[in-house]
Amino acid sequence: RAPEQSIPLPADTSISRAHARISYADGRHLLADGGSSNGTYINGSRVADARPLSSGDTIVLGDTALRYE
């Protein structure tokens, strides 16, 4: 949620300042938790280490839900 992040979400105070990371490797986007208090989820499953994203996945960070396309 911090303003210096690539995708800041300042209105959701349940998101940590550096909640999660999206990276790109081997032709895929990967999502990893950044040590958040409330967790990072893909399609309802909690994420710790980097996991690949697929089109249509729902990413939940705090009270915010995002759809990956």
PyMOL commands that set and color helices and strands:
alter all, ss='L'
color gray80, all
select strands_A, chain A and resi 20-25+28-33+40-42+45-47+51-52+58-61+64-67
alter strands_A, ss='S'
color yellow, strands_A
deselect
rebuild
show_as cartoon
